[in-house]
Amino acid sequence: MAWRGFRRLTAAAAVGFLVLLLVSSAQATVDPPPSRPSPAGAAGASGPVPGSVRQAAELTGCEQRLQPGRRPGVPAVAIVGASITAGVGAEDPAGSWAVLLARQLRWNAFVYGVPGAGYVHPGLGRKGPVSAEIDRAHLGSLQPSLIIVQAGHDDMSVPPDLERLRVQQTVAMIRAQAPQARIALITVFAGRQRPPAIYRTDEAIVAGAEAADPDVIIMDPLASGWRFPHARDGLHPSPEGDAWIAGKVAGILRQNGVRPAPAGRGAALCTIAIRAQAGPIEALNRPGPRPAPDSPRVPYPVARVG
């Protein structure tokens, strides 16, 4: 969300992109960076970045924990989105609305958040748009009963006709890959500034979604006037705001027939959050205690093992 703001923040606070994976077995891994060819004349052949194969295998291992055969009777949800889904504004990425919702549902959950991603914009690290996030969820294997997409604010500069087309294509893609799943969209979150473009984007998202699937569940924070505690930037939710959003979404889902699973079935959770972070990956990926409330914080908190 708030792509321009992220560009300023990342320029001030980050030199790399960190993808953290939290799983119910208390294992953390890093999403593999893209392969890059060696510069002309450099020693060594081009190929994957060292460790990327291992990291990809660990990510696949987490996804396998979510497959229906591993936990019979536990439904699955895939949640993809932008910075609010990535937990920006929360004290800890494990406190994002999406993770809190997954724990309330007690469903197997795959959560993927990319700050700045929209239906058109690729977002931080070019890991989006949300259609690319959906591809990484491997819906055919996950067989989710519900897919939630949260995006919109970062597409304010996109012409409404293009936005509507991309939303329609994204919903159609989900429907093709997971024909039995319910689809829910969370549209535009508004910050302090509400230019006319934000309303045009919101309307385009709703129109595109309903054109692709008349049964889509629309959750519209802008049109519905969602009010919740915010972080200092005035856009992203504070930890209390994330809890409010999780409860709000859970209530809307209940109204549409989505119910929590019984307790004690051992649901699994895979969360990927793209973050800007200045520290080395090895140190950030090391399990450890969560910081005390008065500890210094980086602009995008480091996800801890959950």
N, C-alpha and C positions, 0 to 999 in steps of 0.2 A: 504494500500500500504506500501511498505518498512517495512516488518514485523520485520526485525532485528532492524531497527531504532525505531519502536514503542516499542519493548521490552525494549530498553534502556530508552526511554522517560518515559514510564509508570512506570518503576522502580524508576526513579528520581522524578516524579511529582505526582503520583497517588496512592491511596490506595483502590479505588473502581471503579465500572463501573456505569456510569450514562447514562440513555437513556432518551432523551428529545423529547417530541412530540409537534410540533407546529401545530396549526390548524387555519383556517381562522377566527374562532370565537374568537380569542385571548385567547385560553385555552391551558395550558401546563400540561402534565401529565408525569408520569414516567413509563417506561416499567417494568412489573413485573419481579423480579429475580426468578430463579428456586426454586422450593420447596426443602427443605433440611430436612432430618430426624434429630431429636434431638440426641445429643451424648448419648452413652450408659450411663445409670444411671442419666441422666439429668432430671430435673423436667419438667413436661408438655409433652403432646403427640406431635408426629411429625405431620407436616401439612404445609400449605402454609405460606410463610413469611407474617407477618402482613401487611395489606394494599394491598397485591397482587391482591386480588379479585376485590377490588375497582379500582385499576389501570388497570386491564384487562378490566373492564367494560368501563372505560373512553377511552381506546384505541379502543375498539369495537365501541363506540359512534362516535369517529372521523372517523373511516372507514365507518360507516353508512352514514355519510354526503356525501361520494363520490359515493354512489350507484346511478345508472342511474335514478331511479325514483325520487330522491330528486332534481335533476337538469336536467330536460329533455333537450336534444339537446346539452349538454356540454360533449364532449368526455373525456375520462380518460386515463391517462398514469401512468404506474408503473415504477419507476426507482430504481434499486437496485445496490449496488456496494461496493467498498472498501473505503479507507480513503478520496480519492478525492471527492467521493459522500457524505461522512460524513462532508465535509467542512474543513478538516484539512488544514491549511495554510491560510484560510480566517480569517478575523478579527472577523467574526460572522458566525456561522453555517448557518444562513439565507442567507448568501452571497455565498453559494456553487453553483457550476455550475448547479447542478440539480434543486435547488430551483429557481435560476434565469431563467433557461430554462422553468420550469413549469409556471412561471409568464409571460414569453414571449408568450408561447402558449395559455395562459388563459384557460387551461384545468384543470379539476379535476386531482389531482396528489397525488400519494402515493410514498414517497421517503424514502429509507432505506439505510443507509450507515454504514458499519462495517469496521473500520481500520484493515488491515491485512487479510481481507477475500479474498479468491480466488474461483476458481471452486473446489479446493481440500482443501486448508487451511481454518480452521474455523475462524481465526482472533481473535480480541480482545473480551474477555468475551465468546469466543466460540459461538458467535451469528451467525457465518457463517457456512458453505460456502454460496455462493450466492443462491444456491438452497433452503437453509433454509430461507433466506430472502424472496425469491419468495413465499414460502409457507405462510409466514406471511402476504403477500399482499392479500391473499384470492381472487385470480383472478376470480374465479367463480362468486363471488358477485360483484366485482368491474367492471367486463366486460370491461377491457381496450381496447382501439383501438391500443395502442402501449405499448410495454415493452422494456425498455432499460436496459442492463446489462453492468456495468463497472467493469472489473476485469482483472487480469493477472500478474501484477508485482510481487505479493506476492507468485505466484506459480512457481517462477524461479527454485526452487529446485525439482520440480515435474518432473518425467520422461515424455517426450513429448507424448508417447503413452497413458499414464494415463491421462494427461491433455486433450488430444484430446477426449478421451472417456468421461470424465466428462463434457466437453463442449457439446458434442453431446447429452448426457443424459439430461443436463440442458435445452438445446433448445427443445428437444423432450418433456420434461415435460411441458414447457411453451406452446408449440403447443397443447398438449393434454388438458390443462386447459383453454386456451384462443385461440380456433381454428381460430377465425376471426381477431386476432390481428396481427399487424406488429411487427416484432422482430428486434431490433437493438443492436449490440454489440459494445462497445468501448473497444479496446484491451489494449495493454501495453503502459503505460506512462513510459518513460525512465528518470532516474536521471542522475547525472554527470557520474556515472559508467555504462558502457554498456557491460557487459560480454557476451560471446557467448550464454550463456543459455537464456538470455532475448529474443534473436531473435528466438531461438528454441521454447520457450514458445509462442511467438506471432504467429509463423507459425502454431503451434498446435491448438491454439484457432480458427484461421481462418478456418483451415481444418475441425475441428470438427463442427463448426457452419454451414459451407456450406454443410457438409455431412448430417446434420440433417434437414436443411431447405435451399434450393437453393435460396430462396427469401430474406434471412436475409440481413439486412443492416449492412455492416461492416464499422466501423470507426476506423482507425488504426493510433493512434498518433505516434507510433514508425516508421512504414514504411513510413508514409506520412510526417514525419519530422515536427510535430506540434511545433511551437515556441511561447511561451507566457511567461509573467512575472512569476517568481517563488518566493516562500518563501525562507527563508534562507537555508533550507535543500537541496535546489537544485532539489527537486523532486516535491513537492506539489505546486500547483499554489498559487500565492498571490491573494488578492482580485481582482486586475486587471486581473490576469490570469484566475480566475474563470469566470469573465465576458467575456473574450476572448473565453474560451472553450464553454460557453453557446451560444455565437453567432455563433461559428463554427459548433456546433452540430445542432443548429436551421437551419443554411444554408444547411447542408447536408440533414436534414429531408425535407426541402422544395424541394430540388432536387428530393426527393423520394415521393413527393406528400403529405407530412404532412404539414398542414397549421394551423395557429393560429385560435382560435375561435373568433367570434365577441366580442367586449368589452361589459361590462355591464351585463354579465350573472351570475356573482357571483360564479365563480369557487372556489372550496374548495381545501385546501392543508393540507396533513398530512405528517410530516417529522419526521423520527426517526433517530437519530444520536448517535451511541455508542461512548462514550467519557470516557477518564480517567480524574478523577477530585478528588481533595483531600477534598473539602468541603462537608458538610452534604447535603444530597439530599433535605431536607426540605428547606434549605436556597437557594440552587441553583434553585429550582423549583418555587421560589416566583417571580411573575411578578415585573418588575422594569425597570428603565431607562437603556439604553445601556451605557457602560462606555465611558468616554471621550477618545479622541484619545491618550492622554498621560497617561492614567491610566495603572497600572500594569496589565499584562495579564498572565494567566496560559497557559501551553503548548497547551492544547486543550480548546479553548474558550467555555464558557458556552452559550448555546443557549438561547436567549431571546424570549419572546412572540412576535410573528410577526403579 
